[in-house]
Amino acid sequence: MRGKDVAMGIATALLLFVVVAIVLLGATAYTPSREIRPLAKFYLEYCMNVFNKDWWAASPEAVTSMLWDYRGIDTYYETSVFFLAIISGVALFRIVEVKLGAEGKKEGKELGLSLIVKTSTRIVFPLILIVAVSVALHGHLTPGGGFQAGSILAVGPLLLIAAFSRHFLGNRLRLSEDKCLTLRSIGLILIVLVIALPLIAGAVALMQNQPKPWSPTSPFPAYVGPLWISGSLFFLNVAEFLAVGAGFTLLFLLLSIPEEDFRRILGL
């Protein structure tokens, strides 16, 4: 075992050396152009151009504007693919969850890591939730967005699984696979509603955020009172946050099913 560990350490060191060498040699051999590509100029000029609103997305966060406004259909397809991946994972683990039943439940008090780890987790967990919500609600103004916020949110349950065990989530927090799948579905339904609302309001395109020259009608204002919401971008980020966070948490719950439960179910 020690020889294997030494070999792994040497291989890792060599890999890091090669990566550093490539980066350094590449940095000295290649100098990025100072010219901005025309497409980048378009995004930088129109994402938050209050003087010319014909093409603007009403969002100072250019990445969010690109994802949900200028190439919104592609982003919706990506969200759909992720949802199908979640469904596939649920399908693979379905027989396990059905057969586990009550005998798979445990109190969870004696499980998990040390008291120090559990105490630290209790402190860090709410901070993770706060950061995730902040990234989701400000994704149209600052770097972030629904997918990033959902990924951060899922770290919280994953940390609880490692520190307390998966039974802590089910027995103490009442967070089950079914609830995660329900929240994931609600997030997707909200995305579909936001996508369809422009057509209902008289626009000529799906997912239209702000008024455009070819479609001057938009149901989403740039701001509501003193709150800048960038039209539909705020609502899409919140819905994506819910869908991604619940989806990842669902996968973590399924992947954390103990191996002995699988062996018992399969008769191994």
JOLINZI-V948469 format. One record per helix or strand of 3 or more residues. SS is the DSSP state (hx for helix, st for strand). FROM is the first residue (numbers start at 0). TO is the last residue. Records with the same first field share a line. If there is no record, write none. Layout:
SS = FROM-TO, FROM-TO
//
This chain:
hx = 1-28, 37-45, 61-69, 71-103, 114-136, 145-163, 165-170, 176-200, 231-254, 258-265
//
